[in-house]
Amino acid sequence: MDNRKEECRELLSGLSAAHSAAADLAAQRLMRNGLISGEDERNAWRLVNESYRLLRNRIFLAHELKEENLLVRWLDATQKIDHGRMDVREFATVYGQINDAIVALAMKSPGR
């Protein structure tokens, strides 16, 4: 149970950082007519890519993460926000749903 909770903490932390970075990047694109620094973009995508890795390398949560389709949902949301097919509010909603699902997994005993 402690391992599950630790994996959830790491996952929540990584997704939170990635969400903030991707949302900030999308907002910068709107405010600056699409012009943003390469460094800002690299930093944001480094965090987003780390969040993908975190969703893929969970040992104690792997089955449930797959059942909940969290990686696919997160990939879809980050790609849509990047290509302007999702606004920041909708992105926050998807992030919130994924966050809530991970919190629920942390509170659930294995095998239930």
Secondary structure, 3 states (H helix, E strand, C coil): CHHHHHHHHHHHHHHHHHHHHHHHHHHHHHHCCCCCCHHHHHHHHHHHHHHHHHHHCCCCCHHHHHHCCHHHHHHHHHHHHHCCCCCHHHHHHHHHHHHHHHHHHHHCCCCC
